[in-house]
Amino acid sequence: MTCKTHKDLEDIIAKQNDKIYDLEKKIDLLNEEIQATSLVEQNHKELNGKLLKEIDQLKLDKIKVVEDAKKEADKLMINKIISHKKKEVIANDIIRNKTKEIKQLKKEAQDSLLYP
């Protein structure tokens, strides 16, 4: 076995220190990447949460629009029914009045036949 000189040992130690320094730099870079990845992941989670809330709100808005449209259709239908019922009542009143008039005219006709 060869005996290493003090200079050789210093060179070995310097090389080992350089390797340690390089490894520490790599560890620091990896830690920075981990932190950046964690930050991106956190941002994605926040964004996903906001998007889910927005989607839920859009669904609620869509439901409200549909419900409003149904309410409007119901109002229109009710107004149409009311209008039809009013016309029906008016028509029935006219029929009743005309029926009375016809009966009255028939009675008058009968009465006039009785008088010479």
C-alpha positions as CSV (number, residue, x, y, z in Angstrom):
1,M,0.0,0.0,0.0
2,T,1.3,3.3,-1.0
3,C,1.6,6.0,1.6
4,K,-0.2,9.1,0.7
5,T,1.3,12.4,1.3
6,H,-0.3,15.2,3.1
7,K,-0.9,16.9,-0.2
8,D,-2.6,13.8,-1.7
9,L,-4.9,13.7,1.3
10,E,-5.7,17.4,1.0
11,D,-6.5,16.8,-2.7
12,I,-8.8,13.9,-1.8
13,I,-10.5,15.9,0.9
14,A,-10.9,18.9,-1.6
15,K,-12.5,16.5,-4.2
16,Q,-14.8,15.1,-1.6
17,N,-15.7,18.5,-0.4
18,D,-16.5,19.5,-4.0
19,K,-18.7,16.4,-4.4
20,I,-20.5,17.3,-1.1
21,Y,-20.9,20.9,-2.3
22,D,-22.3,19.6,-5.7
23,L,-24.7,17.3,-3.9
24,E,-25.8,20.1,-1.5
25,K,-26.5,22.2,-4.6
26,K,-28.5,19.4,-6.2
27,I,-30.4,18.9,-2.9
28,D,-31.2,22.7,-2.8
29,L,-32.4,22.6,-6.4
30,L,-34.6,19.6,-5.7
31,N,-36.0,21.3,-2.6
32,E,-36.8,24.4,-4.7
33,E,-38.5,22.1,-7.2
34,I,-40.5,20.4,-4.5
35,Q,-41.5,23.8,-3.1
36,A,-42.5,25.1,-6.6
37,T,-44.4,21.9,-7.2
38,S,-46.2,22.2,-3.9
39,L,-47.1,25.8,-4.7
40,V,-48.4,24.8,-8.1
41,E,-50.4,22.0,-6.6
42,Q,-51.8,24.4,-4.0
43,N,-52.7,26.9,-6.7
44,H,-54.4,24.1,-8.7
45,K,-56.4,23.0,-5.7
46,E,-57.6,26.6,-5.1
47,L,-58.4,27.0,-8.8
48,N,-60.3,23.7,-8.8
49,G,-62.2,24.8,-5.8
50,K,-63.1,28.1,-7.4
51,L,-64.1,26.3,-10.6
52,L,-66.3,23.9,-8.8
53,K,-68.1,26.8,-7.0
54,E,-68.5,28.5,-10.3
55,I,-69.9,25.4,-11.9
56,D,-72.3,24.9,-9.0
57,Q,-73.4,28.6,-9.4
58,L,-73.9,28.1,-13.1
59,K,-76.0,25.1,-12.5
60,L,-78.1,27.1,-9.9
61,D,-78.4,29.9,-12.4
62,K,-79.5,27.5,-15.1
63,I,-82.1,26.0,-12.8
64,K,-83.4,29.5,-11.9
65,V,-83.7,30.4,-15.6
66,V,-85.7,27.2,-16.2
67,E,-87.9,27.8,-13.2
68,D,-88.5,31.4,-14.2
69,A,-89.4,30.2,-17.7
70,K,-91.8,27.7,-16.2
71,K,-93.4,30.3,-14.0
72,E,-93.8,32.6,-17.0
73,A,-95.4,29.8,-19.0
74,D,-97.7,29.0,-16.1
75,K,-98.7,32.7,-15.9
76,L,-99.4,32.8,-19.6
77,M,-101.4,29.6,-19.4
78,I,-103.4,30.9,-16.4
79,N,-104.1,34.1,-18.3
80,K,-105.2,32.2,-21.3
81,I,-107.5,30.0,-19.2
82,I,-108.9,33.1,-17.4
83,S,-109.5,34.8,-20.8
84,H,-111.2,31.6,-22.1
85,K,-113.3,31.3,-19.0
86,K,-114.4,35.0,-19.3
87,K,-115.3,34.4,-22.9
88,E,-117.2,31.3,-21.9
89,V,-119.1,33.2,-19.1
90,I,-120.0,36.0,-21.6
91,A,-121.1,33.4,-24.2
92,N,-123.2,31.6,-21.6
93,D,-124.8,34.9,-20.5
94,I,-125.5,35.7,-24.2
95,I,-127.0,32.3,-24.7
96,R,-129.2,32.7,-21.5
97,N,-130.3,36.1,-22.6
98,K,-131.1,34.9,-26.1
99,T,-132.9,31.9,-24.8
100,K,-135.0,34.2,-22.6
101,E,-135.7,36.4,-25.6
102,I,-136.7,33.4,-27.7
103,K,-139.0,32.2,-24.9
104,Q,-140.4,35.7,-24.6
105,L,-140.9,36.0,-28.3
106,K,-142.6,32.6,-28.5
107,K,-144.9,33.6,-25.6
108,E,-145.7,36.9,-27.3
109,A,-146.3,35.0,-30.5
110,Q,-148.6,32.6,-28.7
111,D,-150.4,35.4,-27.0
112,S,-150.8,37.3,-30.3
113,L,-152.4,34.2,-31.8
114,L,-154.9,34.1,-29.0
115,Y,-156.1,37.7,-29.7
116,P,-158.1,38.2,-32.9
